[in-house]
Amino acid sequence: MGPRIQIFSPDQTDPRQQRRLFLVDQICLFIVVQIALINLIWRVFPSIYSAMPATLLHMRISTAGATLCAALALFLAEEGRATRILRVSQAFALLTVLIAALPLLAPVPGTLGEMGRFAGKNPLSVWQGVPPTRELALMLLGIVILLIRSGNSIVGYIADGLTSAVCFVVLILLSDLVFGLVHIPGSSMANVPPIASLVCVALMAVVAVLQRAEHGIFSVFAGYGIGSRIARILIPILLVLPFSRELLRARLMNSGLVPEHYVTPILTSVATIVALALLVILSRLINRMQSEIQDLTLRDELTGLYSARGFNLLAEQAFRHARRAQTPFGVLFIDLDNLKLINDELGHSTGSASLVETAKLLTENFRETDVIGRVGGDEFVVAGEFNSDDMAAIVNRVRSAAALKNHTAGKQFSISLSVGFAAMENPATETLKGLVAKADMRMYKEKRKKKKMTQVGKPIQSEALG
């Protein structure tokens, strides 16, 4: 009658997140390919050099070639590619590893050494204290692409580990660049690779993580679960915090605004406040998500009333409280008449609308403290502090409200209700389940009486109490 609810596993990839990740993936690869092509083309057409921003240039030939191969390999390794396309991707990935390794072979005598000296402008820098981080990142990236679509779980774990290693190397490179630019003590711009190389390697590391997010440990970033939603919130915060701390330290020490011996206590206090703020935000977020989950489990999605499970849970609490406090307690069982007829003649959407209207009618005519639930296709139950006289008056009020709604709304259908109710008379022996069953029986007695009256053409006299 209502829309069908599709249930997803918390670990299952969210299609909305998947579309966003794919868009980011394509943008990153487009930027990388453009930068790599520019650095290869300007060596053939030197006139282009003066027309391009300096930050986009100065990549080694080997770095530009390996970057282009890696970008093509990542593009061809997208989910859903045919097997032959994946083989081409693996060929480009293997080429990435070989080209990235060439500068490391420069000091080696022979043909490989000559190729390495051609590939890098300053090949001996590898042996002069400059760590080959770019080459290492590209080699690792090539190996990751070779393994990225493997269905073997062990190989998948290896791919995740190597992807993490690539991210680690990229963070080292970016930290070196950022700290060198702001002149943090102990840092230097002397050994920092060209910005174009860093940007390309960083963007491809992002793409590798996004593609692994469809499988393996990185899938937590794209799933439906609470953990995935929290991870997506925390990623930018956790990436920015360490850099912010070091930048703030450098600014305080260089500015002279704060005595040097106060810098560490100030930064520690700031870190504590930030951690507490994150804790508060996460706690509120988890509580809100927990409320949403409880609503999904305890409420009927179509009407917004409690489901059978929610009604039983909350009505049982109300029943026990009434029994302890020796206050009245009663249950009304309400059935929407002719729902099958409405569905057959007017369609299921009209039947759903009649259920929603009935739920609104009940919500408007009962107290907030009363527990109202939809426990079957056309069956509703209300529990609260009612005695027999209260319930008789409530039934009349509900019927009058339904008649008024039918008269003024002008809908295709009319709301007709069969009602049975039962009040708690012996708290020591009665149960909620027994009261519901008694009210249900009386509701069916009234329903059968309605059918008889309709068949003989007599007006229907309600007798909810039976």
N, C-alpha and C positions, 0 to 999 in steps of 0.2 A: 504493500500500500504506500509506504514511504519510499524515499530513495534508498537504494541498496548501499550499505556501508562497506567500504573496502578496508580491510585491516592489513597493515604493513608491519613487518618485523622491524625492531629498532635498528638492526644492522643493515637493513635493506636500503639501497641507494634511493634518495629522494629525487624523482625526475626533475623537479624544479631546480634543485641544487645542481643536478647533473647538467642541465641546460646552461646554467650560469657558469659552471666550471668549464664547459666546452667553449663558451664565448671567450672567457679569459684565456684559455689555452690557445685559441686561434689568434687572438690579438698579440699575445706574447710571441708566438712563432712568426707572425707577420713582421713584427719589429726586428726580431733577430735576423731573419732572412735579408731584410733591407740593409741592415748595418753590415752584415757579412759581404753582401754583393758590392756595396759601396767601397769597402776596403780591398776587394779584389779588382774592381774595375778601374779605380783611380791609378793603379800601377800600370795598367795598359793605356789609359788615357789621362796623362798627368794634368791636363787642363782642368779636370774635374776637381783636383785637390783644392784649388783656391776658392771654389764655389761651395765647398762643404764646411760645416762647422768643425773646428779642430777636435772637439770631443768625440766625433763619430769616426775619426781616423786613427792612424798609428797602430793598428792591429798588425801583428806578424802575419806573413802569408800563411804559415802553418795554422795559426790560430783562426784566421778567417776561413780557411778551407775546412778545418775540422768543425768550426761552428756551423757552416753552411750544411755540411753532411749531417751533423747531429740534428739540426732543425728539420731537414727533409726526412730523416729517419723517424723523428718524433711525430711528424705530420702523417707519415705513412703507417705508423703504429697505432693510430686511433682505433678505438673499439669498433668492431663490426667490419673491419677490412677483410678482404678475401685473403686466402692463404698465400697466393702468389705475391700480393702486395706486401704482406708481412715479411716475406723472404727478401724483397727489395729493401724494405726498411732495415732488416738485419744486415744486409750488404753495406748500406750506408753507415750503420752503426759500427761495423768492423772497420770500415774506412776511416771513421772518426778516430777510433783507437789508434790506428796506424799513423795517421797524420799528426795527431797530438803527441805521439811518442817520438817523432822525428827530431825535435830540438834537443831531446835528452840524449840522442845518439851522436850529437855533433862532435864531442871529443874523441869518439871512437874512430880509429883509422879505417880506411877503406871506403867502399861505395856508400854504406849507410851513413858514415860520418860526413861525406860530401853532401848527401841529401839533407842531413840535419843542418849543415852550415848554410845551405841554400834556403832552408825553410825559415830560419830565425836570423834576425838582424844581429843579435848579440848572443850566440849560442853558448859561449863560455861563461855567461852570467850564471848558468846553472851550477857551475863549480866555484863561483866566487861569492857565495853566501846568499844569493837570491833564491829563495825556495821556488821550485817549479809548480806553484799552486794552480796556475791556469791550466797547464798541461795535465796535471793530476786530475783536476775537476773534469776536464773534457774526456780523459781516458775512462774515468769512473762512469761518466754519463753515457759513453758509448757502450760500456758493459751493461749498464742498467737497461738500455734500449734493447740490447740483445736478449735480455731475460724478461722484459716488461710484460709480455703477453703469454708467458709460460703458464700452463694449467697445473703444473706440478707445485704442490704446496711448499716443498722444501726450497725449490728454485724461487718461488715467490718471496719467501722469507729472506733469501739472499738478495733478491732485487730490492726489497724494502731496506735492508741493511746498507746496501750500496747507495741507495737514494738518500738515506740519512747521512752517509759519509759525504756525498756531493754537497748536501746542504751545509754540513759542517765546514767544508773547505770554502764554500761561498761566503758564509758568515765571517770566516777569517779574513777573506779578501775585502769584504765590505767594511768590516771593522777597521782594517788597516787604512782604507781610503778615508773613512769618516774621521777617524782620530788624527790622521795626518793633516786633513784639511783644517781642523780646528786647533791644531798644534798642541795636542795633549802630550804632557811630558812622557818621554820614552818612545813616542811615535815619530815616523819620518815618511816623507813622500818619495824618498829616493827609490825604494823598491816596489812602489805601488804600480801594478800593471795599468795600461791605458783604460780609461773609463769605458770606452766602447766594449773592450773585452769583458770587463766586469759586468756590464749591463747584460750582455748576451748570455754569459754563463749563469747569472742570477735568474734571468727569465727562463732559461731552459731547465734550471733546477726546479722552478715553480711548475713548469709544464710536466716534468717527470713526477712530481708529487701529485699533481692533479690526475694524471693518468693512472698512477698507482692507487689513487683514492677510489677507484672503481673496484679494487680488490685489496687484499692484505690489510696491514695495520693502519694504513692511511684512510681506509674506508670510513673511519670514525668521523672524518671531516664532512662527509656527504650523506650521512645516514639520517633516519627519521628520529632516532632516540634522543633522550634528554642529554646524554653524554655528547652526542654530535652537536646539538644546539649550543651547549656550553663551550665545546671545543672551538666552534666557529666564532664565538664571542671573545674567547681568550686569546686566540692566535695573534691578532694585531697587538693586543696589550702586552703579551709576553715577548713579542719581537721588539717592541719599542722600548720597554722598560730598561733593559741593560744599557742600551745606547744612551738613553736619556740620563741615566745615573752618571755615566762617565762624562758626558758632555756637561752636566751640571757641576760635577767635580772640577773639571777644567776651568769652567767659567768662574767659579768661586775662587779658585786658587789664583787665577790670572788677574781677576778684577781687584783684589786687595780689599774688597768690601767687608770680608769676614776674616778674622784671624785664622791662620792656617790650622791651628790645633782644634778649631771648631768645625772644620769642613767635614770630617768623618762623623762626628755626632749629629750634625745637621742632616747629612745624607742618610744615616741610619734611621733617624726619626722620620724623615720623609718616606723611606722604604716601609717603615712600620705602618704609617698612616695609609699608604697606598694599599698595603696588604690587607689591612682591616677594612678599607673601603671595598676592595674586591670581595672579601668574605661576606660583607653585608649585601652587596649586589648579587652575588651568587646564591646566597641564602634566600633572598627575596625571589630570585628567578626560579629556583628549585621549588619553593613553596607555591608559586603561581602555576608552574608546570604540574605539580602534584594536584592542585585544585582542578586543573583542566582534565587530568587523567581521571580523577574521581568523578567529575561530571560525565565523562565519556562512559565510565563503568556504571554509575548509579542513576543516570538520567536517560530518558527516552529521547532520541535525537529529533524525532518528528514533532512531538508536542512540547518538549521541554520539561515535562513532569518526571517524577522519579520512575525508573524502570522497576520491574518486579523485584530485582535484587535490592535496589535502593529503598523501595517501599518497605520490604521485609526488615531491612537493617534499621531504618529510622523509626518505623512504627513499633518495632519490638522494644526499642529504647523508651519510646513514649508510653507503651503499655506497662513496662516495668516501673517507670516513674509514677504512673497513675496508681498502680497497685501498692507501691510503698507509701505514697502520700494519701491513699484512700480517697482519691478524687474520681469523678465519673470518667468512663472511657467507652467509646463506641466505634463501630466500623460501618461504613456505607459501601455497598457494592453496587456499581452503576454500569449499566450496559447501554450502548448506543444502538437503538433499534434500526433495523433495515439497512445496515452497512453493506451487506452483500448485495442487496438490491441496488443501492447507490453505485457500488463498484461496477455491477453488471450493466446497468442502464446508462450511467453518466460517466463512467471511467474511473480508474484508480486515483487519478489526481483529484477528482471531486471527492472521492472517498477519504483521501488524506486530508483535504480541506475540512471535511465534516468532523474529523477527529481533532484537528487543530482548534476548530470553533468550540467543540465540546470541552477541550482542555481549558480554553480561555474562560468559558462559562463557569467551570468549576473553580478556577483560580480566583475569579471575581467574587464568588459567593461563599468562599471559605476563608478562614483566618490564615495568617502567615504561619502560625504555629501548628496548623493542621498538616498532616502528611498526605499528599495527594500523589497517586501513582497510576500509571497505565500498565496493567499487568497482563494484558492480552491484546489481541487484535482490536476488539471493540469494547474492552472491559476496563473499568477504572475503579480504584478503591481509595477511600478517604478514611483516615483514622485520626481521632483527636479526643479531646475532653468533652464528650457528648453523653447525655442520658437519653432515654427514650423520647421524652417530650421535646428536647432540643432537636433530635434527629427528625422527628415528625415535622417540626416547623421548618427545618432546613430543607427537607425534601419539597415541601410546598413552595418555599422561596425559589429553589432551583428550577422547579417546573414552571413557575410564573416567569422567571428570567428567560427560560428557553422559549416559552410562548411569545414573550415580547420580542425576543431576537428574531424568531421566525416571522413575526408580523412586520417588523420594521426593516429587516435586512433585504428581503426580496431576493433570496438566493434560489438556486436550482433545487436545493434540498432543504428539508426541515429537520430540526433536531428533536428527536423523540427519545426519551430516556426511560428505561426500566430500572427501578431502584429497590434494593432490599437493605435492611439495616439490622444490626444487633448490638445491644448494649451489654457491658460487663455487669453481671449480677452477682457472681460468686468469685471474688478475686482469688480465693485460695485454690480453686480447682480449674478455672478457665484459663485458656491460652489465646494468644493472638491468632494462631492458626485456626483454632476452633471458632472464634468470633467471625473470621473471614468466611469460613465454610458455612456458618449459619446465615450470614448476610447474603452469601452467594445463593444458597438454597431459596431464601425468601425472594431474591431478585428473579430467579427462574420461575417461581410460583406466580409472580406478577406478570412475567412475560407470557407464560402459558395462558393466563387469564385474558391478557390482551388479545391473543390470537383467537381465543374462543369468541370473545365479544365481537371481533372484526368479522369472523365468519358468519355470525348470526345478525350482523348489522346493527348491534346495540352500541350506545356510547360507552366508552371505557372508563370505568371507575377505578382509580388507582388504589391499591391496597399494599403498600410497601411492607408493612409489618406482617401481613399474612394472617 
